[in-house]
Amino acid sequence: MDYAISTEEFERFRRLIYDESGISLGEQKRSLLASRLSKRLRDLGFATFSEYYNRLMEDPASDEFTRMLDLISTNKTDFFREPKHFEFLRDRILPELAKAKQIRIWSSACSSGEEPYTIAMTLYDSVQNPSEWDFKILASDLSTRVLARAASGVYDEERVRDVPPEVVKRHFLRGRGSSVGNIKIKPHLGQIIRFRRLNLMDDHYPIKSPLDLIFCRNVMIYFDRPTQERLVNKFHRYLKPGGYLFIGHSESLQWVKHPFKALAPTIYQKER
């Protein structure tokens, strides 16, 4: 049974979550917030959301604060989701970089890892001699829970049901014995990806080398327009001239002030 949350309590949590993660919760999300946090109240022995809020504010850097944000974050993704982006990476971006044989990519809301692993598979399958290339992918998320799953590289076999069998054979190991029914990413993909918890609301990101491509897909739909605008302009600073930004199929920068050139509804480029 879920705890009841008052209007005042909801407003306090709504503001806290917005300030820390950029996620904008409207009134229609009130029951969702109560449902997702009620288990933590029960586990910690709190009678009200106000007691839990006070606990969080005692130490905003605590593991409990991170756990609360994990519970609120929505993490749903698939391998090769929105395939046109990976086709664009294969057909346009990699040929542009063929001489340098180096690419730096940031999967900025990587969830449980399907996106960065799909990027890695695309890189390996799109060039003649992958060993001659310098591939590096930063995969980040706000949720430590999904990052741990992503870093493990282990998935239920159902997750690759729609992935071509030859791709699965090249890039996954099938579980045996007690692991039957699971698959695991092969080491050649894992070694080019670095997983890290990162909050997109931070003013600065721990990225030292300019990027060729940033994926930020299906996360800005949870942000209001001012937050989207700040985020997109921060991304611009971290891209190389000519670098690309991919956003989700349900997102648009049409009403956001930004310096990018639109190449397609969900593909943008920093001017050279």
C-alpha positions in Angstrom: 0.0 0.0 0.0 1.3 3.4 -1.0 1.7 6.3 1.5 -0.5 9.4 0.9 1.5 12.5 -0.1 0.1 16.0 0.6 0.2 18.9 -1.8 2.9 20.6 0.3 5.0 17.4 0.4 4.7 16.8 -3.3 5.8 20.4 -4.1 8.8 20.0 -1.9 9.9 16.8 -3.6 9.0 18.2 -7.0 11.3 21.2 -6.5 14.1 19.0 -5.0 14.0 16.6 -8.0 13.9 19.4 -10.5 16.8 21.2 -8.9 19.0 18.1 -8.7 18.1 16.2 -11.9 16.2 18.6 -14.2 13.2 16.2 -14.2 10.0 18.3 -14.2 7.2 16.5 -12.5 3.7 17.9 -13.2 0.7 17.3 -11.0 -0.2 14.3 -13.0 3.0 12.6 -11.7 2.0 13.0 -8.1 0.7 9.4 -7.7 3.7 8.1 -9.6 6.1 9.8 -7.2 4.2 8.5 -4.2 4.2 5.0 -5.5 7.9 4.9 -6.3 9.0 6.3 -3.0 6.6 4.5 -0.7 8.7 1.4 -0.4 11.7 3.5 0.9 9.4 5.0 3.6 8.4 1.5 4.6 12.0 0.2 4.6 13.3 3.1 6.6 10.4 3.2 9.1 9.1 6.7 8.2 5.4 7.5 8.7 5.3 10.5 6.3 7.0 11.9 3.2 8.0 14.9 5.3 10.1 12.6 7.5 11.8 11.1 4.4 12.4 14.6 2.9 14.1 15.7 6.1 16.3 12.7 6.1 17.4 13.5 2.5 18.1 17.1 3.4 20.4 16.1 6.2 22.9 14.9 3.7 22.2 15.6 0.0 25.5 13.8 -0.9 24.3 10.5 0.7 23.6 7.2 -0.9 20.0 7.6 0.1 19.7 10.8 -2.0 21.1 9.0 -5.0 18.7 6.1 -4.4 15.8 8.4 -4.3 16.8 9.9 -7.7 17.2 6.4 -9.1 13.7 5.5 -8.1 12.3 8.6 -9.9 14.3 8.2 -13.1 12.7 6.3 -15.9 15.1 3.8 -17.6 13.7 2.1 -20.7 15.8 1.3 -23.8 16.6 -1.3 -26.4 19.4 -2.4 -28.6 19.5 -0.6 -31.9 16.6 1.7 -30.8 16.0 4.4 -33.4 18.2 2.7 -36.0 18.6 5.7 -38.3 21.1 7.2 -35.9 23.3 4.2 -36.1 23.0 4.2 -39.9 24.1 7.9 -39.9 27.1 7.0 -37.7 28.1 4.2 -40.1 27.4 6.0 -43.4 28.5 9.6 -42.6 30.4 10.1 -39.4 32.8 7.2 -39.6 33.8 7.9 -43.3 34.5 11.5 -42.2 36.9 10.2 -39.6 38.5 7.4 -41.6 41.8 9.3 -42.0 42.3 10.0 -38.3 40.9 6.6 -37.3 39.8 8.1 -34.0 36.3 8.8 -32.5 35.1 10.1 -29.2 31.4 9.5 -28.3 29.3 10.3 -25.2 26.2 8.3 -24.5 24.9 10.8 -21.9 21.8 9.0 -20.7 22.9 5.4 -21.2 20.4 3.7 -18.8 21.1 0.0 -18.7 23.7 0.1 -21.4 21.9 -0.9 -24.6 22.7 2.4 -26.3 26.5 2.5 -25.7 26.9 -1.2 -26.6 24.9 -0.6 -29.8 27.2 2.3 -30.6 30.2 0.0 -30.0 28.8 -2.8 -32.2 28.2 -0.2 -34.9 31.8 1.0 -34.7 33.2 -2.5 -35.0 30.9 -3.6 -37.8 31.3 -0.5 -39.9 35.1 -0.3 -40.4 37.4 -2.7 -42.2 40.1 -3.0 -39.5 38.7 -2.1 -36.0 42.0 -2.8 -34.4 43.5 0.2 -36.2 41.0 2.6 -34.8 41.0 4.4 -31.5 37.4 4.0 -30.2 36.3 5.6 -26.9 32.8 5.8 -25.6 31.8 7.5 -22.3 28.5 6.1 -21.0 26.9 8.0 -18.2 23.6 8.1 -16.3 22.1 9.7 -13.2 21.1 6.2 -11.8 23.8 4.1 -10.1 21.4 1.2 -10.2 21.2 1.0 -14.0 24.9 1.9 -14.4 25.8 -1.2 -12.4 23.7 -3.3 -14.7 25.2 -1.7 -17.8 28.7 -2.2 -16.6 28.1 -5.9 -16.0 27.1 -6.4 -19.7 24.7 -9.2 -18.8 21.2 -9.3 -20.2 18.2 -11.7 -20.6 18.3 -13.3 -24.1 14.9 -11.8 -24.8 16.7 -8.4 -25.0 18.3 -9.4 -28.3 15.3 -11.1 -29.8 15.1 -8.5 -32.6 18.9 -8.2 -33.1 20.2 -10.0 -36.2 21.6 -13.5 -35.2 24.9 -12.8 -36.9 25.3 -9.6 -34.8 24.5 -11.5 -31.6 27.1 -14.2 -32.5 29.8 -11.6 -33.1 29.3 -9.5 -30.0 27.6 -11.6 -27.3 28.4 -14.8 -25.3 25.5 -17.1 -24.5 25.2 -18.3 -20.9 25.7 -21.9 -20.0 24.8 -23.9 -16.9 23.3 -21.7 -14.3 23.5 -18.8 -16.7 21.4 -20.3 -19.4 18.9 -17.7 -20.7 21.4 -14.9 -20.3 23.8 -13.3 -22.7 27.0 -11.2 -22.0 28.7 -8.6 -24.0 32.1 -9.7 -25.4 35.2 -8.0 -23.9 36.1 -6.2 -27.2 33.0 -4.0 -26.7 33.3 -3.5 -23.0 37.0 -2.4 -23.2 36.1 0.7 -25.3 33.3 1.9 -23.0 33.8 3.8 -19.7 30.7 3.9 -17.4 30.4 6.8 -15.0 27.7 8.4 -12.9 27.1 12.0 -14.2 24.4 14.5 -13.6 23.4 16.4 -16.7 22.5 19.3 -14.5 26.1 19.9 -13.4 27.6 23.1 -14.7 30.7 21.3 -16.0 31.4 17.8 -17.1 34.6 15.7 -16.5 35.3 15.6 -20.2 38.7 16.7 -21.3 38.8 15.8 -25.0 36.4 17.4 -27.5 33.7 14.9 -28.7 32.7 13.9 -32.2 29.2 12.8 -31.2 26.8 13.1 -28.2 23.8 10.9 -27.8 21.1 12.4 -25.6 18.0 10.6 -26.5 14.6 10.4 -24.8 15.7 12.2 -21.7 14.9 15.9 -22.6 11.2 15.0 -22.8 11.3 15.1 -18.9 12.8 18.6 -18.9 11.1 21.9 -19.3 12.2 24.2 -22.0 14.7 26.4 -20.0 16.4 23.2 -18.8 16.5 21.8 -22.4 18.1 25.0 -23.6 20.8 25.1 -20.9 21.6 21.5 -21.6 21.9 21.7 -25.3 24.1 24.7 -25.1 26.4 22.9 -22.7 26.6 20.0 -25.1 27.7 22.5 -27.8 30.8 23.4 -25.8 32.0 19.8 -25.5 31.7 19.0 -29.2 34.4 19.4 -31.8 33.6 21.8 -34.7 31.6 19.7 -37.0 30.5 17.3 -34.2 27.0 15.9 -33.9 24.2 15.7 -31.4 21.5 13.0 -31.6 18.3 13.5 -29.7 15.3 11.1 -29.3 12.5 10.6 -31.9 9.9 12.2 -29.6 12.1 15.3 -29.0 12.7 18.5 -30.9 14.8 21.6 -30.5 12.4 23.6 -32.6 11.4 25.9 -29.7 14.8 25.9 -28.0 17.5 28.6 -28.7 20.7 26.8 -29.7 23.7 27.2 -32.0 23.3 23.9 -33.9 22.6 23.3 -37.5 19.6 21.0 -38.0 20.4 18.2 -40.4 17.3 16.0 -39.7 14.5 16.1 -37.2 16.7 14.4 -34.5 20.2 15.1 -35.8 22.1 18.3 -35.2 25.6 19.5 -36.1 28.0 22.1 -34.6 29.2 24.5 -37.2 32.7 23.9 -38.4 
